[in-house]
């Protein structure tokens, strides 16, 4: 029997019959001496039941038949077990309990009187520790409420990292007290002249806390040394003059978009024209100020410092920059993350590279990815032609781009992270991330069109064991999640190759 769970659990054993959740069902919590962990999972479950049925279950301390029991197990892992019989019992670490509740949320069937759940046992844990989504808030600014909505969607699929692309040529989106012009002048617009904006430090703390409550770690990115035109709008002494490379000029011509002008906000999409002044110490004073403040704001272990598409930077300068910027991040007590091009340099020990080349890498891309392992780090896999959520499903799709590929649901599902880069096995892969760039995205509604259902496919690539994944099973399971997503108010695309449930 196929159960509507995404991502696919490690072990499922089904039994006969169902468990009924009605108005008299209670949620019973056992915190195992740690205040609040099971309570948080109980609150999430109360909200999930209410969202679908209108029932608000009561939370209690003593269990009886017909109740749902949540037991917090003190452990630093993401495992959970779910047993559904005369009672429903979820046991796990704080993260495990949260994921167990997400599984219960997906498993249920709404009835006239409440929910029914199939009687079963699930034992589950993730394949990869890093299971990320990225949101580009630089090209199009999205407010705190929209970011929280993105967190809700991603965490329901057991993603546990939120990579926020906070800066790019089109805008600077995070308050830096020591450099106030970054937001006063560098955050005023978005791509194509859409409204600008930025997060105050309080906003950012609110996002971090909201994510943490859903067991997601925020990974902030300051993209360097390229993608830095917005810095030059605020502090022109930090950046080089724009370089009109062939890629930039061709993109601007094809899209009928403006070329960059030094000191003016950039509204186009073309890339590779900008760079900070790598050999000027004023630049390094600036970067020290910015990254120090961002590190203080970020409780998670990572600082992402970009490294992609620095087409206007000579290779030797780029490599020197990469070595110095990753060392600076280590000095600040964080683990550096960078895009895979930075593997051309000798980076700081432990640096994590993010691979965004294709599923058939060039020799240079493969060598760059492997360099991170040589430097004591690992790689997050984000192949652009299978994992980029901003790419169109088909040529006629109304939102998204197609420069990497047209990525239908099956393409997003049927790839294997450990076979992309020769010599880069599972032991060197930190995990998987699904980026969503926002050149064409102006709202959460449009974001949903790109996110659902492909994010579900990528969640399963990141969570489930390679040998357990099966396209035909996934087709059936993901189709059954439409009512769950609809009840949450989440839109999305419904491709015809899936039979979508209506109840």
N, C-alpha and C positions, 0 to 999 in steps of 0.2 A: 504494500500500500504506500502511496506517495502522500506525504504530509506537507502542507503549505508553509515550509520554513526556509527562509533564505537569510544567511548562508546555510548550506547543508551541514547539519551536526555531524560530529565524529561517529557517534553510536546512537542508533534508534532501535528500540525493541517495543513493538506494539502489542496491546492486549485487547480483549473484547470489551465492547461497551463504551460509555461516555461518562464523564464527570460533569455534573450540572452546577453552574454558577448562577445563583438567584439572589434575590434581595436579602435572604437570610444568611448567605455565605459571608464569612468574615475572613479577613487577612490577619494571620497571627505571626508576630515577629519574635525572633530570638536573635539578639545582637551579640551573643557570646561574649558579653562583658565590654564590647566596644559600642559606645553610645552612638546611635544614629545610622549605622550602615544598613541594617535591615529596614529601619524606618524609612530611609530614602527610597529603597526599592519598593516598599509598600506604597508609598505616596505615588510613585510612578505607575504602579499597577492600578491603584484606585482611579487615577486619571484616565488610564487606558480603558478600563471598564466603562467609566462614565461617558467617555468620548463616543463609544460605540452603542451603548444601551441606555444611557441616562441614569443608570443605577450608580450610587456612590456607596461602595462597600465600607463597612466599619472595620477598624483596626483593633485587634484584641491581643491578649498575652497568653491565653490558654487555648489549645487547639481541641477541636472535636471533629467527628466525621462531617464531611461537607465543607470544611474550611480549606483555605489556602495557607500553607505554612512556609515562611521564609526564614531560613537559618543562615546567619552570617558565619562563615568559616574564616578565621584569621590566617590569611596567606597572601603572598605577593604574586598572584597569578590571575588569570582570567578564566579559569575553569568554572563550570557549574554542572550540577546534575538536576534533572527534573523528573520527578516520579508522580504520575497521576493515577490514582486508584480511588479509594473511598475519600481520601484527601488528596490535595495537590501539594507537593513538597518541592521547593526549590532550595538548593544549598549551594553556596559558593562564597568566594571572596566578595568584597564590595563590588568590584567590576563584574565578577561572575554572576552575582545576584541581579545586577542591572541587565546583563545579557540574557539571563534566564527569563526575566520579565518580558524582554522583547520577543523571546520565543513564544511565551504564553500568549502575548498579544497577537502574534501571527497565527497561532494554532486555533484560536477560538472560532466558533461559528455563532453568530448572533441568532437568538430565538425570540419568541414572543415574551419570554419571562427572564431572559438574561443571556448567558453564554452556555455553550457546551464545549468541552475539551475531550479529545480522545484519550483513553487510558493507555499509558505508555511509560517507558523509561528512556531518557536521553542523557547521555554522558558527552560533554562537549568541551572543546578547547580550541584556540586558534592555531593555525599553521604559522603565521608570521606575527611578531610582536608589534610591528609598525604597519598599521592599516589606515591609510590616510586619504583625505580629500583635500583639494586645494581650492581656494576661492580668490579670484583676482578682484580686489576692490580698488585697484589703482586705475585701471582703464575706465571702469565705471564704478563710481562710489556707491556702495550699498550700506544703508544705515544699520544701527545696532539691531533693530528688530529683524531685519532681513538676515543678518548673520546668525542670530539666534534661531531663526527658522531653518537655516541651512544646517545648523548643528542638530536640531531635532530630527531632520530627515536623515542625516548621515549616521547619527548614533543609533537610530532605530535599526540600521543594518549592521551594527557592531563595528563601524569604523571608530578608531580611537585616536586619530591625529587630525587636527585642523590646521593646515598650512595656509596662512593669510599672506597673500602677495600684496604688501602694504605700499610699495613704491614702484613707480615706473616712469617712463617718459611723460605720460599724460597726467600724473598727479602724485602728490605725497600725502599719505593718509594717516599719519600718527603724530600726535603732539610731542615735540621735543623742546623742553623748557629753555635749554641753552641755545637753541637755534630757532627762534620764534617765526622767522620769515618763511621757514619751510611750509608752515600751514597758512600763514597770512597771504603768501604770494603763490606758493607751489601747489595749493590744494583747491584753487578757485574753480577749476573746470574738470570735465572728464572727456573721454574720446568723443569726437564729432560735436563738441560743444554741449554735451549733457551737463547737468548740474554737478558741481564739485562737492567737496566736503572732506571731513577728517574725523578721526576718533580722538577725543580728549583722553587723557590718561585714565580718568574715571570710566569713560566708555570702554577702554581697552580692558581695564580690570573687570568690568562687568561681563564682557565677553569671555574672558579667561575663567571667571568663576562659573558662569553658565555652562561652559564646556566641561569644566572639571566635575560639576555635578552629574554630568552624563558620561563621565569617564573618557573625555577627549582632552588631549594635551594640545595647546596652541603652539604652533611653530611659526613665529613671525619672520617675514623676509624683507630685508632691505636689499634691493637688487643692485649689484655693483660688478665691475666698474662701469659697465654700460647700462642702458635703460635709466639714465640719470639726467635727462633733460630737465625734469621738474626741479632738481637741485639747482640747476643753473638759472632758472627763473628767480629763485630766491637768493642764491649766493653765486653770482657769475664767476667769481674768482676761483671756484672749486672745479669748474668743468672746462673741457676743451671746446673749441668751436665745432659745430656739427659737421660730420663727414658725410658728404653726399655719395654714399656707396651705391653700387648698381642695384642691390636688392631693394634698398629704400626707394630709389627713383622709380624702379619698375612697379613696386607696390603702389606708390602714390599715383602713377599714371593709370594703372588698371582700375583703381578704386576712385579716381578723380578726387583725391584727397590732397591737402596742403603738405608741402615740405616743411621741415622744421626751420625756425628762425631763432637765432640765439637771443635769449632773454625774454621770449614770448611763449605763452602756453602752447603746447603741442597738441593738436586735435586729431592727428592722423593715426594710422596703424603701423606704418612702416617702421622697421627696426634697424638697429646697428649703427646709428649715427652718433650716439652720445658716449662720452667717457669722462670720468673724473681725471684730474691732473695727478697722475700716479706718482710723479717724482717730487711733488711740492709738499713740504711738511705742513702747510696750511690745510691741505687735504686730509692728512692723517690726524691732525688735531680735530678737524670736523668729524671724521669717522670715529675717533675715540669718544667724543662727546655723544654722538648719536647712539652708538652701540652700547655704551655704558648705561645710558638712560633706558634703552630698550631691554637690556639684560636685567636691570633692576625691576622692570615692569613684568618680567616673564618668569614665572616659577618653573616652567618646564625646562628640560635640559638642552633645548636646541636653539640656535640662532642661525637662520638661513641667510647667506650673504650673496646669493645670486650666482654670477659667473657665466651667464649665457649670452650668446649673440653679441659679444663685444667686438663687432666687426670693424670699429674705428680705432681699435687699440692694437699696436704692434705686438706680435706674439711674445717677444722677450719681456716687454713691459707688462703684458697680461700675466705671464708666469710669475714675475716678481711680485706683482700685486696679490696674486692668489696665495703665494706663500706667506706674505705679510698679513693679509686680512684674516686668514684662518688662524694664524698664531695669535692675533689680537683677540679673536673670539675665545680661544683657549685661555688666554690671560684673564678674561672676564668670567671664567668658570663655566663656560658653556661648550657644548659639542657643536662644531661647525657643520653646517649643511651647505651644499653648493650644487649647482647643475653640473652635468657630467663633463662639459668642456674644461672645467677647472682641473680635471685629471691630467691636463697637459703639463701641470706644474708639480713640484714636490710640495704637497700640502701638509698641514699640521697633522701629527699622529692622531688617528681616530676620526678624521673627517669623514662624513657620510656624503657620498655622491648621489645625485638624483639623475638617473638615466632617462632621457627623453627622446633618444633617437628611435628609429623604427625597429620592428621585430626582426629585420635583417640589418644589423649594424654595419657601418663601414669599418674598415680596419682601424681608422683613427678613433672612432667612437668606442670600439671594443677595447682598444689600448687605454683610452682615457678612463673607462669604467673600471678596468682591472687595476689601474694605478691606486685607487682608493684602498683596495685590499692590500696592496704592497705597502701602503702607508698606515697600516693598522686599522683601517676603517671598514666600511661596508657600503652597500649600494641599495637604494630604494628604486624599484622598477616602475617607471612611468612611460612606457613606450607610446609615443604620440599617436601612432596609427592604430592602436587598440584601446588605449586607456584615457585619451583626452576627451572629456565630457563635452567640450565646446564644439567638437566636430559634428557635422550633420549626419543624420541617419541615412539620408539619401539625397540625391541632387536637388530635389524639389522641397526639401525641408525648409520651413520659413525662418528659422533662426539657427545661428551657428556658422562655422566656416568649413572649408574642405581642403585646406592646404596640406594637411597630413594624410587624410583619407576620408572616405565615407565609411562610417563605423556603424553597422547595424548591430542588433542585439547579439546575434550569434558570434559576430567578430569580437565584440567586447568580452564574450564569455570563453571562447575556445582558444585561449593562448596560455602558455605555461612560462612563468617567470624564470625558471631555472634553465631554460634552453635558449634564451635570447642571445646572451653574450658567451661565446665559447670560453670555457675555463672559469666562468662565474657560476658556481653551484649554489645550492640552497644555503650552505653554511656561510656564504659571503653576502647573502641577500638579507637586508634588514626587513624588507617588506615591500608593499605595493602602495602606490598613491595614484588617485584619479584627479587630475587637474581640471579646473573649469575656468577658462579665460573669458573675459567679458566684453570683447570688442562689440559683439552684437546683442548683448544681454542688457536690457534696461530695467528689468523688474524681476521679482521673485516668481511671477507667473511664467515668464520666459525661461528663467533658470530651471523651473520644474520640468519644462519640456525637454531639456537636455539631461537633467539628472535622472528622472524616472523614465524607463526602467533600467537604463544602462548601469547606474550606480549599483543596483542589486547584483548584476552580473559581476562587476569588479569587486564587490564585497565578498562574493563567494570565491573568486580567484585568490583573494587575500586571506580568507579565513579557513577554507575547507582544504583538506588534504588533496593533493593532485589526483590521486587515484580514485577519489570519491566523486569527482565532478562528472556530470553527465548532462549533455545538452537537452536531451528529451525530458529527463526528470526536471531540469530547471525550467523548461518551457511550461510544464504543468504547474510547478510550484509558484513561479512568479505570477502566472495568470490568476492564481487564487488570492493574491495579495491586493488586488485592485480595491476590494471593499475596505480593507484596512487603511490604505492610503486615502481613499475617498473620505472615510470617516474623520481622518485627521485634517481634512481640508487641503491635502496635497494633490496638485494636479499631475500633469505628466503626459507623455506620449503613450499611446496604446497601439503598438505595431501589430499589423494583421497576422503575422506568423504566430502570435500567441492567442489562445482562447482565454478571454478575460471574464472572470467570474463577476456576476452582478449582485451577489448576496453575501 
